[in-house]
Amino acid sequence: MLFAMFALLGPQFAPRIRDLQDQRLYKLPGMIVSPEVAPFFKGTINTGLTLEIWDEMLRLAGSLKLGLVMSSLMLGRLQTVPRKNILAKALQEYGRLVKAQFILRYLKSPEYRHRI
């Protein structure tokens, strides 16, 4: 969810990821990946859910940006019952997309890796 929230709020989340080879990547529906990276992809992102809840995700990001809600409180609440909370599920799906994009960029660009 952190990748999703950072992407919605604007700043880039660029952590150092341990055990990069063990990370799960998810692709968009219908996306064709090259054979070199295909083994790293473990599933497909539910874009329908993300699009369905997009307005709620933006509302949450706006509330965080304006300081109407504390990020630690909101993320903690969303993570306690993610299976029942549709907003948490949508954030997880969007976060998977952002994280996959980050990891692929990280692997492709030596300059980007050096900056991180």
PyMOL commands that set and color helices and strands:
alter all, ss='L'
color gray80, all
select helices_A, chain A and resi 2-9+20-22+38-40+47-52+54-65+71-80+86-108+110-115
alter helices_A, ss='H'
color red, helices_A
select strands_A, chain A and resi 25-27+41-44
alter strands_A, ss='S'
color yellow, strands_A
deselect
rebuild
show_as cartoon
